[in-house]
Amino acid sequence: MPTHSTRTTISRQWEMLKLLPSRAPGLTAAELHQQLEEAGHRTTKRTVERDLNELSSVFPLHCNDKGTPYGWYWQPGRSIDLPGITVGEALTLRLVEDSIRPLVPGLMLKSLEPRFSQARQKLTALGEESASARWVDKVASVQPALNLIAPEINAEHLDQLHRALLEDLQLHCQYRSANKNRVHELTLSPLGLVQRGQITYLVACAEVFDDVRLYAAHRFEAVTLISQPGRRPADFKLSDYVRSGAMQFGEVQMIQLRAWVDPTLAKRLRETPLSEDMKLIEQPDGALLTATINNSWELKWWLLSQAGAIRIDEPKTLRQALIDSQRQSLALHETTI
């Protein structure tokens, strides 16, 4: 097996060959040294110069020595499409691998699997010598809410959803509703796929409805592709749909929220505001809050989670809905076990 020193040298020189341009004036040893350092290879300008001289005896490299500093590049028509990935590419693949898996069509994912594997191998191999290769062990992304276990999605069903989206075709489905626990026969026109926390949602139009709706991917019990073009609303854009607040559930309706908040919650909201126009007016016992925000289920869940730190003043309908929810919760907890 190659030693750490040999493996480091091979990786550095391979990266250098990929950095070299295909035409004059080329890159100087100093420029290559800087780019190698940025890619996670600790080295010196003198080592880079020595590497270039060694590599030029094996590969068709040219040194532009007509003026200083000398520039290095591939001889005209002789550049090589080198396999492999850089440390930066390997790091990027490892950081995004888990989050993009549900969103990439099966056939495309299969073509990416060797790259994911190669990324893991490269970072493991260079972990002891390269600080950049160890970066993946020093960062993490976590959900701010309770970390629920992701539901299992039938792989064949997900593949059919991907295909329908790619080819703009309709789907005939059996879908189990969340609340009524009934299976519905639906013909859907897929419009997009969105990952929200642990749940993957299909954004689609159903044949029996005119509006755009969300369907949790794990609730499909049967999915069949139909060779019929999908029905797409003329003005629909997935980015606009997500931006509208539809993924927060409930009605897409902006409201003027007015509330009192205690000092601790006021401090948190100053750091992470509820909206662009949010204002906090300090009071002796807390702060008065105003914000324009989507009247969604997610807002209600958040307000209930802050029940001891916030009092809703407006809108009155939202205030009453929260009071009713808390009364129901209190009644349940007062029941003798």
C-alpha positions in Angstrom: 0.0 0.0 0.0 1.2 3.5 -0.7 2.5 5.5 2.3 0.8 8.7 3.4 3.6 10.7 1.8 3.3 8.9 -1.5 -0.5 9.2 -1.5 -0.3 13.0 -0.7 2.2 13.5 -3.5 0.0 11.6 -6.1 -3.1 13.5 -5.0 -1.4 16.9 -5.2 0.2 16.2 -8.6 -3.1 14.9 -10.0 -4.8 18.0 -8.8 -2.1 20.2 -10.4 -2.6 18.5 -13.8 -6.3 19.2 -13.6 -5.6 22.9 -12.7 -3.3 23.5 -15.7 -4.9 25.5 -18.5 -4.8 24.3 -22.2 -3.3 27.5 -23.6 -0.8 30.2 -22.9 0.1 32.2 -20.9 -0.6 29.4 -18.4 -0.3 29.4 -14.6 2.8 30.3 -12.7 4.1 28.2 -9.9 3.0 30.8 -7.4 -0.6 30.7 -8.8 -0.7 26.9 -8.8 0.6 26.9 -5.2 -2.2 29.3 -4.1 -4.9 27.2 -5.9 -3.5 24.0 -4.4 -3.5 25.5 -0.9 -7.2 26.6 -1.4 -8.0 23.1 -2.5 -6.6 21.7 0.8 -3.1 20.6 -0.3 -0.5 21.9 2.1 2.7 22.5 0.1 5.3 25.0 -0.9 6.1 27.0 -4.0 9.4 25.1 -4.3 7.6 21.8 -4.2 5.2 22.9 -6.9 8.2 23.9 -9.1 9.8 20.5 -8.5 6.4 18.7 -9.3 6.1 20.7 -12.6 9.5 19.7 -13.7 8.9 16.0 -12.9 5.4 16.0 -14.5 6.7 17.7 -17.7 8.9 14.7 -18.3 5.9 12.4 -18.4 3.0 14.6 -19.6 2.9 17.0 -22.6 3.3 20.2 -20.5 4.8 23.4 -21.8 6.6 26.1 -19.9 6.3 29.6 -21.3 9.9 30.8 -20.5 9.8 33.9 -22.7 9.3 36.1 -19.7 9.1 35.8 -16.0 7.3 34.6 -14.1 7.1 31.4 -16.1 3.6 30.1 -17.0 2.8 26.4 -17.3 0.1 24.9 -19.5 -0.8 21.8 -21.7 0.8 21.7 -25.1 -1.7 22.8 -27.8 -4.1 20.0 -28.6 -2.6 17.7 -25.9 -4.7 18.4 -22.8 -6.1 15.4 -21.0 -9.6 14.9 -19.5 -8.3 13.4 -16.2 -10.7 11.3 -14.1 -11.2 11.8 -10.4 -12.5 14.7 -8.3 -10.8 17.5 -6.4 -11.0 17.7 -2.6 -13.4 20.6 -3.0 -15.7 18.5 -5.2 -15.5 15.6 -2.8 -16.4 17.8 0.1 -19.4 19.3 -1.7 -20.7 15.9 -2.7 -20.5 14.6 0.9 -22.2 17.6 2.3 -25.2 17.5 -0.1 -25.5 13.7 -0.6 -28.2 13.0 2.0 -30.3 16.0 1.3 -30.5 15.6 -2.5 -31.2 11.8 -2.6 -35.0 12.1 -2.4 -35.0 14.9 -5.0 -32.9 13.3 -7.8 -34.5 10.8 -10.3 -33.4 7.2 -9.8 -31.5 6.9 -13.1 -29.6 10.1 -12.4 -28.9 9.0 -8.8 -27.4 5.7 -10.1 -25.0 7.7 -12.2 -24.1 9.8 -9.1 -23.5 6.8 -6.8 -19.9 6.2 -8.1 -19.1 9.9 -7.5 -20.5 9.7 -4.0 -18.4 6.7 -3.3 -15.3 8.3 -4.8 -15.9 11.4 -2.7 -16.1 9.3 0.5 -12.9 7.4 -0.4 -11.0 10.6 -1.3 -11.9 12.3 2.0 -11.0 9.2 4.0 -7.7 8.7 2.2 -6.6 12.4 2.7 -8.2 12.8 6.1 -4.9 12.7 8.0 -2.9 15.0 5.7 -5.6 17.5 4.5 -7.4 19.9 6.7 -10.0 20.5 4.0 -10.7 16.7 3.8 -11.5 16.8 7.5 -14.0 19.7 7.1 -17.0 17.3 6.7 -16.4 16.1 10.3 -16.5 19.7 11.6 -19.8 20.9 10.2 -23.4 19.8 10.6 -27.0 20.9 9.7 -29.8 20.2 12.1 -33.6 20.8 12.1 -34.7 23.5 14.6 -37.8 21.4 15.4 -38.1 18.0 17.1 -36.0 15.6 15.1 -38.6 13.0 13.9 -37.6 9.8 12.0 -38.2 10.1 8.3 -41.0 7.9 6.9 -40.1 5.1 4.5 -40.9 5.8 0.9 -41.5 3.0 -1.6 -38.5 3.2 -4.0 -40.6 2.2 -7.0 -43.3 4.8 -6.2 -40.6 7.5 -5.9 -39.1 6.4 -9.2 -42.5 6.8 -10.9 -42.9 10.3 -9.4 -39.5 11.3 -10.7 -40.3 9.9 -14.2 -43.6 11.7 -14.4 -42.0 15.0 -13.4 -39.1 14.5 -15.9 -41.4 13.6 -18.8 -44.4 15.9 -17.8 -46.8 12.9 -17.7 -49.8 12.2 -15.5 -50.0 9.6 -12.8 -52.8 7.3 -11.6 -52.5 6.8 -7.9 -53.9 5.3 -4.7 -53.2 7.9 -2.0 -54.0 7.5 1.7 -55.1 10.8 3.3 -53.5 11.9 6.5 -56.6 12.7 8.6 -59.4 10.5 7.3 -57.3 7.4 6.8 -59.0 6.6 3.5 -57.4 5.6 0.2 -58.4 7.8 -2.7 -58.1 7.0 -6.4 -56.5 10.1 -8.1 -55.1 11.1 -11.4 -52.3 13.7 -10.8 -50.4 16.1 -12.9 -47.0 16.5 -11.1 -45.6 20.0 -10.9 -42.7 19.6 -8.5 -41.0 17.8 -5.6 -40.2 19.5 -2.4 -38.2 18.3 0.7 -39.7 19.8 3.8 -37.8 18.5 6.9 -38.1 14.7 6.9 -41.0 14.6 4.5 -40.9 14.6 0.7 -43.9 16.2 -1.0 -45.2 16.0 -4.5 -46.7 19.3 -5.7 -49.5 18.4 -8.2 -52.9 19.2 -9.7 -55.5 16.5 -9.3 -58.0 15.8 -12.0 -60.9 16.5 -9.7 -59.5 19.7 -8.3 -58.5 23.0 -9.9 -56.0 24.1 -7.3 -52.4 23.0 -6.6 -52.1 20.6 -3.7 -49.4 18.7 -1.7 -49.1 14.9 -1.5 -46.7 13.3 0.9 -44.6 10.8 -1.0 -44.7 8.1 1.7 -48.6 8.0 1.6 -48.8 6.7 -2.0 -50.0 3.1 -2.0 -49.9 2.6 -5.8 -48.4 4.7 -8.6 -48.8 4.1 -12.3 -47.4 6.3 -15.1 -50.0 7.3 -17.7 -48.9 8.3 -21.3 -51.0 11.4 -21.0 -49.5 14.9 -20.9 -49.7 16.6 -17.5 -52.0 19.6 -16.9 -49.9 22.5 -15.8 -51.4 25.9 -14.7 -50.1 28.6 -17.1 -48.7 30.8 -14.4 -47.3 28.1 -12.1 -43.6 28.3 -10.9 -42.4 26.0 -8.2 -40.2 28.8 -6.7 -43.1 31.2 -6.5 -45.3 28.5 -4.9 -42.7 27.8 -2.2 -42.1 31.5 -1.7 -45.9 32.1 -1.2 -45.8 30.2 2.0 -47.8 27.2 0.7 -45.3 24.7 2.3 -46.3 26.1 5.7 -49.8 24.6 5.1 -53.1 26.3 5.7 -54.4 29.2 3.7 -51.9 31.4 1.9 -53.2 34.6 3.5 -51.0 37.4 4.9 -52.1 38.9 8.2 -51.0 41.8 10.5 -49.9 40.1 13.7 -50.0 42.2 16.8 -48.8 40.7 20.1 -47.0 41.2 23.4 -43.9 39.2 24.0 -41.8 38.7 27.1 -38.2 40.0 27.3 -36.6 36.6 26.5 -38.6 36.0 23.3 -38.2 39.6 22.3 -34.4 39.2 22.4 -34.6 36.0 20.2 -36.9 37.8 17.7 -34.5 40.7 17.4 -31.9 38.2 16.3 -34.2 36.1 14.0 -37.2 38.3 13.0 -40.6 36.8 12.0 -40.8 39.0 8.9 -38.9 41.8 7.0 -41.3 44.4 8.4 -41.3 43.1 12.0 -41.1 45.8 14.7 -40.6 45.5 18.4 -41.5 48.4 20.7 -40.0 48.0 24.1 -42.3 48.0 27.2 -41.4 47.8 30.9 -42.4 44.1 31.0 -41.5 43.0 27.5 -42.2 44.3 24.0 -45.1 45.0 21.6 -44.7 43.0 18.4 -46.1 43.8 14.9 -45.4 41.8 11.8 -46.9 40.9 8.4 -46.9 37.1 8.2 -48.6 34.2 6.5 -51.5 32.8 8.5 -50.4 29.2 8.3 -50.5 26.1 10.4 -46.8 26.5 11.0 -47.4 29.9 12.5 -50.0 28.5 14.9 -47.7 25.6 15.9 -45.0 28.1 16.6 -47.3 30.4 18.6 -48.5 27.4 20.7 -44.9 26.4 21.4 -44.3 30.0 22.8 -47.6 30.0 24.8 -46.0 31.2 28.0 -44.1 34.0 26.4 -46.6 35.6 23.9 -50.1 37.1 24.0 -51.9 37.6 20.7 -53.9 40.8 20.4 -54.7 40.8 16.7 -56.2 39.2 14.6 -59.0 38.2 17.0 -59.7 35.0 15.1 -56.2 33.8 15.6 -56.3 34.8 19.2 -59.5 32.8 19.7 -58.1 29.7 17.8 -55.1 29.6 20.2 -57.3 30.0 23.3 -59.5 27.1 22.1 -56.4 24.9 21.4 -54.9 25.6 24.8 -58.3 25.0 26.6 -58.5 21.6 24.8 -54.9 20.8 25.9 -55.7 21.8 29.5 -58.8 19.7 29.5 -56.8 16.6 28.3 -54.1 17.2 31.0 -56.7 17.6 33.7 -58.2 14.2 33.0 -57.4 11.7 35.6 -55.0 8.9 34.4 
